[in-house]
Amino acid sequence: MKFPFLAPDLPLVARIDDLVSRLTLPEKVGQLMHDNAPVERLGVPAYNWWSEACHGVGRNGRATVFPQVIGLGATWNRELVNRIATAISDEARAKHHIAVKAGMRGLYQGLTFWTPNINIFRDPRWGRGQETFGEDPFLTGELGLEMVRGLQGNDPKYLKVAACAKHFAVHSGPESERHSFDAQPSAKDMAETYLPAFEKLVRAGVETVMGAYNRVYGEPACGSRRLLVETLRGKWGFKGHVVSDCGAIDDFHQHHAVTKNAAESAALAVRNGCDLNCGCTYNDLLVAVREKLITEAEIDTSVRRLLETKFRLGLFDPPARVPFTSIPASVVESPEHRALARQAAVESIVLLKNADNILPLRPDVASLLVVGPTAANIGALLGNYYGVSANLITIMAGIVERAAPASRVKYRPGCPISQPGAPGVNYTFSAADGSEVVVAVMGLDHTLEGEEGDAVASVVGGDRPAIELPENQRIFLKELRQHSKKLILILTGGSALAIPEEFDYCDAVLQVWYPGCEGGRAVADVLFGDASPSGKLPLTVPRKTADLPAFNNYSMADRTYRFTKKEPLFPFGFGLSYTKISFDQIKLGAEQLSAGENLRVSVKIGNAGSRPALETVQCYLQSPHTIANAPIVSLIDFKKVSVGPGASTQVEFTLSPDVLRQVDEHGNKVWLPGRYTIIVGAASPGARSEALGAPKPITASVLLAQA
């Protein structure tokens, strides 16, 4: 007998109704946990909801490893992020169907990917900040949106894969407290910083939202009526399903102490809209029904939401009816995808210093020493939540491959990545004495920062207690300077590294993040001038750890470029080029604006150098000083454009009224009259940006009239 729910031409609601009507209560409960057992009597296959695709298909064997997300944030390139997400979903579909044909439906082999992480990287000590697009709500929302679009595709009936906006909400460290802390941000901070990216992705149709481990205003995020019922489904109209972070439902009774046992926790979560349990706590829903803590009808609501996702993925339809089932296995780590990974890594590299134009290097440099604990370190390519490849090009390998055959390229590890104490006898220094150029590759790898349980060398559960370079690296690098004619510092890692002293004495400094499978070639492309650097910082780099507020304080006061008054080492949005960029001729479409009107902004960008450039034109809003507690400036739009040598181009923005509104102390977006300043430039505005060599920004003012 063919059940009606298997008929692909029936309306979706009718198919869901039919299948739900045939499931027993234990079978329904089984559907609410991430590892679904098959319902063989109905022909419903097993399914595991947990898959990862942070920067490539993760934890499921071979895949293209794109740059870690913070590096994608540094590209400031919407179109590129969309192309990457499309490539990831191609590989995801191909790998899923290969697994199904082999009879495998296990962990990390499904089509529901718990990506992207759109939490705000509010504190550089957080080990998982590397998974985010940075510290700014607008940049995070825009790039997160492109990730979702590329993953989910644009078919009118079927999802290519299901994307997930996580972790809802106010989740950003410390890792050691994530199972127990209660975040109590002000209404203004909540609406202005922590929620905008989630709202943007929800309104654009992201299929899944993942709740956070922590409490928010006293409620566990995965069982919060305020977050899940009133905000997510009520105000924003979310139609998809909600999944818990893994083990988060157990935290209700084990750590948050808001319930007495697993049955109460499961009932609370489902009743308030957490449909899927990553874990097995929902087994106790059977007890909860028996004890009248929840009804079967309430469980049915979550079952329906989850089944809708399965139907939209085509899991119950003949493969020929689903447009993505014929994607071939050859797309996995294809030459095209590796080329895309290389382009992304190139565009992510941020040039922080280039004294006397030491870069780019001559391809025929006579002798070159590559040194440092992350130069030949595979972990420094990967970050976390990664796939694997048999062809991971380290920075050392990329430089050796690109250097001229006659160049004498040497390699030394130099020093351990984090072992205390300076090295004793070290042959690195004599090698440096005899080299024309020394390239020191220092910083972090995935053992020093990451998620609780993953960053095995972190002494604070995955986070960093200090944002400076590890002390032994600082000691080694300072000595290396004494033996180096020209010293280029390449920084790896997923977060800010405070290097004020190192910045002063190194000749050039680049931040390359965790650059992925083609990372070494991308770094060599920039070092030798085959490509010009175009990355921009998606975060602020403070001068020292002491400049940061308490890590577990969730107020945005004194955090990020929008609220801190302390001068940074490197400002948000900053990144140099190999050419000379200028901004001029700013024009506004109106001198006065009424509520509901768009504002057109036009600016001319010029390239006075001899090299082509990719430049990110950044548009910021500065509010009148009379508005209390407003951000110092806020990013409101950006465009990455190509400008030829000696050429110029016109860049236009159309600013919606929404980005001009302010958030009041109650968390409401309001139209506040006054004179506002529009600032367009190549970095967040400030004296430090210009001191480091960023082009001078240009400004214009507009009067927002009474509503």
C-alpha positions in Angstrom: 0.0 0.0 0.0 1.3 3.4 -0.9 0.5 5.9 1.9 -0.9 9.3 0.9 2.1 11.1 2.5 4.3 9.5 -0.1 2.4 11.1 -3.0 4.6 14.0 -4.1 1.7 15.8 -5.8 -0.5 16.1 -2.8 -0.5 19.4 -0.9 2.2 19.6 1.7 -0.3 20.1 4.6 -2.3 17.0 3.5 0.9 14.9 3.4 2.0 16.0 6.9 -1.6 15.4 8.3 -1.5 11.9 6.9 1.9 10.9 8.3 1.2 12.4 11.7 -2.1 10.5 11.9 -0.2 7.2 11.4 2.5 7.8 14.1 2.2 6.4 17.6 3.1 8.7 20.5 6.5 6.9 21.0 7.2 7.3 17.2 6.3 11.0 17.4 8.7 11.5 20.3 11.4 9.7 18.4 11.0 12.2 15.6 11.8 15.0 18.1 15.3 13.9 18.8 18.2 14.5 16.4 18.8 10.8 15.7 15.6 9.5 14.3 15.1 5.8 14.2 13.3 4.4 11.1 9.5 3.8 11.2 9.8 0.7 9.1 6.1 -0.2 9.1 5.4 3.1 7.3 8.6 3.2 5.2 10.0 6.2 7.0 13.8 6.0 6.9 16.2 6.8 9.7 17.5 10.3 9.7 20.1 12.2 11.7 19.5 15.9 11.9 23.0 16.9 13.0 25.2 18.0 10.2 27.8 20.8 10.1 28.9 23.2 7.3 30.6 26.1 9.1 33.1 26.7 6.2 32.6 23.6 4.2 30.9 20.2 4.8 32.3 19.3 8.2 33.0 16.2 10.1 31.9 13.9 7.2 35.2 13.1 5.4 36.6 14.7 2.4 35.3 18.1 1.5 36.6 21.5 0.3 37.8 23.4 3.3 37.0 27.1 2.8 38.5 29.8 5.0 37.0 29.9 8.5 34.0 32.1 8.9 35.9 35.0 10.5 38.0 35.0 7.3 34.9 35.0 5.2 33.8 38.0 7.3 37.1 39.7 6.4 36.3 39.4 2.7 33.3 41.8 3.1 32.0 40.1 -0.1 28.4 39.2 -0.3 28.6 37.6 -3.7 31.6 35.5 -2.8 30.0 34.2 0.4 26.9 33.2 -1.6 29.1 31.3 -4.1 30.9 29.5 -1.3 27.6 28.5 0.3 26.4 27.2 -3.0 29.5 25.1 -3.4 29.1 23.8 0.1 25.5 22.8 -0.6 26.5 21.1 -3.8 29.0 19.0 -1.9 26.5 18.3 0.9 23.9 17.0 -1.6 26.4 14.8 -3.4 27.8 13.4 -0.2 24.3 12.8 1.3 23.1 10.8 -1.7 26.3 8.8 -1.9 25.7 7.8 1.7 22.1 6.9 1.3 22.9 4.7 -1.7 25.4 2.9 0.5 22.7 2.5 3.2 24.2 5.0 5.6 22.1 7.6 7.3 24.2 8.5 10.3 25.7 11.5 12.1 26.8 14.3 9.8 25.3 12.6 6.7 22.0 14.5 6.5 20.8 17.6 4.8 20.1 19.8 7.9 23.2 21.9 8.5 23.6 23.8 11.8 25.1 26.8 10.0 25.6 29.8 10.1 26.7 31.0 13.6 25.5 34.7 13.6 26.4 35.5 17.2 28.1 38.8 17.7 31.8 38.5 18.4 31.6 41.0 21.2 34.8 39.9 23.1 38.0 38.7 21.4 38.7 36.2 24.1 35.8 34.0 23.0 37.2 30.9 21.4 34.1 30.4 19.1 34.3 33.9 17.7 36.2 32.4 14.8 32.9 30.8 13.7 31.2 34.2 13.3 31.3 37.0 10.8 32.7 39.4 13.4 31.6 42.0 15.8 29.1 44.1 13.7 25.4 43.3 13.5 25.0 44.7 10.0 28.0 42.9 8.5 27.0 39.7 10.3 23.4 39.9 9.0 24.3 40.6 5.4 26.9 37.8 5.1 24.8 35.4 7.1 22.0 36.1 4.7 24.1 35.1 1.7 25.2 32.0 3.5 21.6 30.9 4.0 20.6 31.8 0.4 23.5 29.7 -1.0 22.8 26.8 1.3 19.0 26.6 0.8 18.9 27.4 -2.9 16.1 29.1 -4.7 13.9 26.3 -5.8 10.2 27.2 -5.3 9.3 23.8 -3.7 12.5 22.1 -2.4 15.2 23.1 0.0 18.7 22.3 -1.3 19.8 21.9 2.3 18.3 23.5 5.5 20.3 26.2 7.1 20.3 27.2 10.7 20.7 30.6 12.5 22.5 29.9 15.7 22.8 30.4 18.8 19.7 32.3 19.7 20.5 34.4 21.7 23.2 36.4 23.5 25.7 33.5 23.1 29.3 34.7 23.0 31.3 33.3 25.8 32.8 32.5 28.2 32.7 28.9 27.1 33.3 27.7 30.7 30.0 29.4 31.8 27.8 28.6 28.8 25.8 25.9 30.6 24.9 28.1 33.5 25.1 31.8 33.0 22.1 34.1 32.7 22.5 36.9 30.2 20.7 40.1 31.2 21.5 42.7 28.5 19.7 46.0 28.4 16.7 46.2 26.1 18.7 48.6 24.0 21.7 46.2 23.6 19.4 43.3 22.9 17.6 45.1 20.1 20.5 47.0 18.7 23.3 44.3 18.8 22.2 40.8 19.8 19.0 40.3 17.7 19.2 42.2 14.4 21.1 39.4 12.4 18.7 36.8 13.7 15.7 38.9 12.6 17.2 39.5 9.2 17.7 35.8 8.6 14.4 34.7 9.9 12.5 37.2 7.8 14.5 36.0 4.8 13.3 32.4 5.3 16.0 30.5 7.2 14.6 27.1 7.9 16.0 26.5 11.4 17.0 28.4 14.5 19.2 26.9 17.2 18.7 27.9 20.8 21.7 28.7 23.0 22.8 27.0 26.1 22.5 30.0 28.4 19.6 31.6 30.1 18.3 35.0 28.8 16.5 37.1 31.3 16.2 34.1 33.6 14.7 31.7 31.0 16.8 28.9 29.3 17.1 30.1 25.7 15.9 26.7 24.4 12.7 27.0 26.5 12.3 30.8 26.5 8.7 32.0 25.9 10.1 35.5 25.4 12.5 34.4 22.8 10.8 31.5 21.0 7.1 32.4 21.3 6.8 36.1 21.6 9.8 37.3 19.5 10.7 34.5 17.0 7.3 33.3 16.0 5.2 36.2 17.2 7.0 39.4 16.2 9.1 37.9 13.4 6.7 35.3 12.0 9.2 32.4 11.9 7.7 29.3 10.2 10.5 26.8 10.5 11.7 24.6 13.3 13.8 25.3 16.4 16.6 22.9 17.5 18.3 22.9 20.9 22.1 23.1 21.2 23.5 19.7 22.0 22.6 18.7 25.6 21.0 22.1 26.3 17.7 20.7 27.5 19.6 18.8 30.3 21.0 22.1 31.4 17.5 23.2 32.4 17.6 20.9 35.5 21.3 20.1 35.8 22.7 23.7 35.7 20.0 26.3 35.4 17.8 24.7 38.0 14.6 26.0 36.5 13.1 22.5 36.4 13.3 19.4 38.7 14.0 16.7 36.2 14.2 15.7 32.5 10.5 15.3 32.0 9.8 18.8 33.2 12.7 20.2 31.1 11.4 18.4 27.9 7.9 19.6 28.5 9.0 23.2 29.0 11.1 23.2 25.9 8.5 21.7 23.6 5.7 23.8 25.0 7.6 27.0 24.3 8.6 26.0 20.8 11.9 24.0 20.8 10.9 21.3 18.4 14.1 19.2 18.1 16.3 18.0 20.8 20.0 17.5 20.0 20.3 14.9 22.6 17.9 12.3 24.1 16.2 14.3 26.9 12.9 14.3 24.9 12.6 10.5 25.6 11.1 11.8 28.8 8.2 13.4 27.0 6.5 10.0 27.4 6.8 10.5 31.1 5.7 14.2 30.7 2.5 13.2 28.9 1.7 10.6 31.5 2.2 13.2 34.3 0.1 15.7 32.3 3.0 18.1 31.9 2.3 18.3 28.2 -0.3 17.0 25.8 0.1 14.9 22.7 -1.4 17.7 20.7 1.4 20.0 21.8 4.0 17.4 20.7 2.2 17.1 17.4 2.9 20.8 16.7 6.6 20.2 16.8 6.3 16.9 14.8 4.6 18.8 12.1 7.3 21.5 11.9 10.0 18.9 11.6 8.2 16.8 9.0 7.6 19.9 6.9 11.4 20.4 6.8 11.9 16.8 5.8 9.2 17.1 3.0 10.8 20.3 1.8 14.1 18.5 1.5 12.5 15.9 -0.7 13.2 13.0 1.7 9.9 11.3 1.0 9.9 12.0 -2.7 11.3 10.0 -5.7 14.8 11.3 -6.4 13.8 12.2 -10.0 11.4 14.7 -8.6 14.0 16.5 -6.5 16.3 18.8 -8.5 19.4 18.3 -6.4 19.7 14.5 -6.3 21.8 14.2 -9.5 24.7 16.5 -8.3 27.7 14.2 -9.0 30.3 13.1 -6.6 32.9 14.8 -8.7 31.9 18.2 -7.2 33.4 17.2 -3.9 36.7 19.1 -3.6 36.6 19.7 -7.3 39.2 22.0 -9.0 36.5 24.7 -9.3 35.7 24.5 -5.6 39.4 24.6 -4.6 39.9 27.6 -6.8 37.0 29.3 -5.1 38.6 28.5 -1.7 41.8 30.0 -2.9 40.0 33.2 -4.0 38.2 33.4 -0.7 41.5 33.0 1.2 43.2 35.7 -0.9 40.3 38.1 -0.3 40.3 37.4 3.4 44.0 38.4 4.0 44.3 41.7 5.8 47.4 43.8 5.2 48.0 45.6 8.5 51.4 47.2 7.8 53.7 47.5 4.8 56.6 49.8 5.8 58.6 51.1 2.8 56.5 48.9 0.5 58.4 45.8 1.4 55.6 43.9 -0.1 55.1 42.4 -2.5 58.3 40.4 -2.5 60.3 39.9 -5.7 59.6 36.4 -7.0 63.4 35.9 -7.4 64.3 36.8 -3.8 67.7 35.3 -3.3 67.2 33.7 0.1 64.1 33.4 2.3 63.5 31.9 5.7 60.0 30.7 6.7 59.8 30.2 10.4 57.2 29.9 13.2 54.9 27.4 14.9 52.0 27.9 12.5 54.0 27.9 9.2 53.7 24.2 8.6 50.7 23.7 10.9 47.6 22.0 9.4 45.5 23.2 12.3 46.3 26.7 11.4 44.5 26.2 8.1 41.4 24.5 9.6 40.1 26.4 12.6 37.1 24.4 13.9 34.1 22.5 12.5 36.1 21.5 9.5 36.1 18.9 6.8 39.3 17.1 5.8 41.4 16.9 2.7 44.4 15.0 1.6 45.8 18.2 0.0 46.1 20.9 2.7 48.5 23.5 1.5 50.3 24.9 4.5 51.8 28.4 4.4 55.3 27.1 4.3 54.3 24.8 1.4 52.6 27.6 -0.5 55.7 29.9 -0.2 58.1 27.1 -1.3 55.8 26.3 -4.3 55.7 29.9 -5.5 59.3 31.0 -4.9 61.6 31.0 -7.9 63.6 27.8 -8.5 66.8 29.7 -7.7 65.6 31.0 -4.4 67.1 29.4 -1.3 64.0 28.8 0.8 64.6 27.4 4.3 62.2 26.4 7.0 62.5 26.3 10.8 59.7 25.7 13.4 61.4 28.5 15.5 59.5 28.0 18.7 56.6 26.0 20.2 53.1 27.5 19.8 52.4 28.0 23.5 55.1 26.3 25.6 56.2 28.6 28.4 59.8 29.8 28.5 62.2 30.9 25.8 64.0 28.3 23.7 67.6 27.4 24.6 70.0 26.7 21.7 68.1 27.6 18.5 69.5 27.2 15.0 66.8 29.5 13.7 68.7 32.7 14.4 71.8 31.7 12.4 69.5 30.8 9.5 67.9 34.2 9.8 71.3 35.9 9.7 71.9 34.5 6.3 68.5 35.2 4.7 67.5 38.2 2.7 63.9 38.0 4.0 62.4 36.3 7.1 58.7 35.3 7.1 57.6 34.6 10.6 54.2 32.7 10.8 52.9 33.1 14.3 49.7 33.2 16.3 47.1 30.6 17.0 45.8 27.3 15.9 42.7 25.2 16.8 44.3 23.8 19.9 44.4 27.3 21.5 41.0 28.6 20.7 37.7 27.0 19.9 34.7 25.3 21.5 34.6 23.8 25.0 36.2 20.4 24.6 37.9 21.0 21.2 40.7 23.6 22.0 42.7 21.1 24.0 45.6 23.6 24.8 43.2 26.3 26.2 43.4 26.6 29.9 39.9 28.2 30.1 37.6 25.8 28.2 38.4 27.0 24.6 38.7 30.7 25.3 41.9 32.8 25.6 42.6 34.4 29.0 44.7 37.1 27.1 44.6 38.4 23.6 48.4 39.0 23.2 50.6 36.5 21.4 51.6 33.6 23.6 54.6 34.7 25.7 57.1 32.3 24.3 56.2 33.5 20.8 56.7 37.1 21.8 60.1 36.3 23.3 61.2 34.4 20.2 60.0 37.0 17.7 61.8 39.8 19.6 65.1 37.9 19.3 64.4 37.0 15.7 64.1 40.7 14.9 67.7 41.1 15.9 68.8 38.6 13.2 66.4 39.6 10.4 67.2 42.1 7.6 63.6 42.2 6.6 60.9 40.7 8.9 57.4 39.9 7.7 54.9 38.8 10.4 52.0 36.6 9.3 49.4 36.1 11.9 47.1 33.0 12.0 44.1 32.6 14.2 40.4 33.3 14.4 40.4 36.4 16.6 42.1 39.6 17.6 45.8 39.5 18.4 47.2 42.4 20.3 50.7 43.0 19.0 51.6 46.7 19.6 55.3 46.0 20.2 55.5 43.5 17.4 53.7 45.8 15.0 56.3 48.5 15.7 59.4 46.4 14.9 58.2 44.2 12.1 58.4 45.5 8.5 55.1 44.1 7.3 52.2 42.4 9.1 49.4 40.3 7.6 46.4 38.7 9.3 45.5 35.5 7.4 43.0 33.8 9.8 42.4 30.1 9.3 42.7 30.2 5.5 41.5 26.7 4.5 42.8 24.0 2.1 44.4 26.5 -0.3 45.6 28.8 2.4 49.3 28.5 1.7 48.9 29.3 -2.0 46.6 32.3 -1.1 49.2 33.7 1.3 51.9 33.2 -1.4 49.7 34.9 -4.0 49.6 38.0 -1.7 53.3 37.9 -0.6 54.6 37.7 -4.1 52.1 40.2 -5.6 50.1 37.8 -7.8 47.1 39.2 -6.0 46.6 42.4 -4.0 45.4 42.2 -0.4 41.7 43.4 -0.1 40.6 42.0 3.3 39.2 44.3 5.9 39.0 43.5 9.6 35.6 42.3 10.7 36.5 43.1 14.3 38.4 45.6 16.4 41.9 44.7 17.6 42.4 46.3 21.1 45.9 47.3 22.2 45.9 45.0 25.2 43.7 42.7 27.2 43.4 45.3 30.0 41.4 47.5 27.6 38.5 44.9 27.6 35.5 44.9 30.0 34.8 41.8 32.1 34.3 38.9 29.8 31.1 37.8 31.4 29.5 41.2 31.3 27.0 41.3 28.4 26.6 45.0 28.3 27.9 46.5 25.0 29.4 49.5 26.8 33.1 49.9 25.9 32.8 47.0 23.4 33.5 46.9 19.7 34.1 49.9 17.5 30.5 51.1 18.0 30.8 51.7 21.7 34.4 51.8 22.9 36.2 55.1 23.4 39.6 53.4 23.8 41.9 53.8 20.9 42.4 50.4 19.2 45.6 48.9 17.8 43.7 48.2 14.5 40.2 49.6 13.9 37.2 47.7 12.6 37.1 47.7 8.8 40.8 48.4 8.4 43.0 46.9 5.8 45.7 48.2 3.5 46.2 47.7 -0.2 49.2 47.6 -2.6 47.9 50.7 -4.3 46.7 54.2 -3.4 42.9 54.6 -3.0 41.1 57.8 -2.5 37.5 58.9 -1.8 35.9 62.1 -3.0 32.8 63.8 -4.4 30.2 62.5 -1.9 26.7 63.4 -2.9 23.4 62.8 -1.0 20.1 62.5 -2.8 18.5 64.9 -0.3 19.6 67.4 2.3 16.5 66.7 4.4 14.7 63.4 4.9 11.3 62.5 6.2 10.4 59.3 7.9 9.8 56.5 5.4 12.1 58.0 2.7 15.2 56.3 1.3 18.5 58.2 1.1 20.7 57.9 -1.9 24.5 58.3 -1.3 27.0 58.5 -4.1 30.8 58.6 -3.8 33.7 58.6 -6.2 36.5 56.1 -5.5 39.9 56.5 -7.3 43.0 54.3 -7.7 46.1 56.4 -8.2 48.4 53.4 -8.2 49.7 51.0 -10.8 47.9 47.9 -9.6 44.2 46.9 -9.9 42.4 47.0 -6.5 39.5 45.4 -4.8 38.3 48.0 -2.3 35.5 47.7 0.2 33.6 51.0 0.4 32.1 51.3 3.8 29.2 53.6 4.7 28.7 54.6 8.4 26.2 56.7 10.3 27.1 59.1 13.1 24.1 60.3 15.2 23.7 63.7 16.7 25.6 64.0 20.0 22.3 64.9 21.7 21.1 61.3 21.4 22.0 59.5 24.6 23.9 56.2 24.5 23.9 56.1 20.7 26.7 54.2 19.0 29.7 56.3 18.2 29.3 55.2 14.5 27.4 52.3 12.9 28.0 50.5 9.7 24.9 50.9 7.5 26.1 49.6 4.1 29.1 48.4 2.2 30.1 47.4 -1.3 33.3 45.7 -2.6 34.3 47.1 -5.9 37.0 46.7 -8.5 39.0 49.7 -9.5 41.7 49.6 -12.3 45.0 51.3 -12.0 44.7 55.0 -12.7 40.9 54.7 -12.9 38.0 55.7 -10.8 34.4 54.5 -10.3 31.2 55.7 -8.8 29.7 53.8 -5.9 26.1 54.3 -4.9 24.1 53.3 -1.8 20.4 53.4 -1.3 19.8 53.6 2.5 16.5 52.5 3.8 14.8 54.4 6.6 15.4 51.3 8.8 19.2 51.8 9.0 18.7 55.5 9.9 16.4 54.8 12.9 17.8 54.7 16.4 17.1 52.2 19.1 15.7 53.7 22.3 16.2 52.5 25.9 13.2 50.3 25.6 14.5 48.5 22.6 12.2 50.2 20.1 13.4 51.5 16.7 12.4 55.1 16.5 12.8 58.0 14.1 14.7 60.7 16.0 15.0 64.1 14.2 18.3 65.9 14.0 21.4 66.3 11.9 23.2 63.0 11.1 26.5 62.5 9.4 27.1 60.0 6.6 30.7 58.9 6.5 32.2 56.9 3.6 35.6 55.4 3.7 37.9 52.4 3.7 37.7 51.7 7.4 35.6 52.7 10.5 36.3 56.4 11.0 38.7 57.6 13.6 42.2 59.0 14.0 43.7 55.6 14.3 42.4 54.5 10.9 44.1 57.4 9.2 47.3 57.1 11.2 47.7 53.5 10.0 47.4 54.6 6.4 43.7 54.3 5.5 42.4 56.8 2.9 40.8 59.9 4.4 37.0 59.3 4.6 34.5 61.8 3.3 31.4 63.0 5.0 28.1 64.7 4.4 25.2 65.6 6.6 21.5 65.1 6.3 18.7 66.5 8.4 16.1 64.0 9.6 12.9 65.9 9.8 10.1 65.6 12.4 8.0 62.5 11.7 
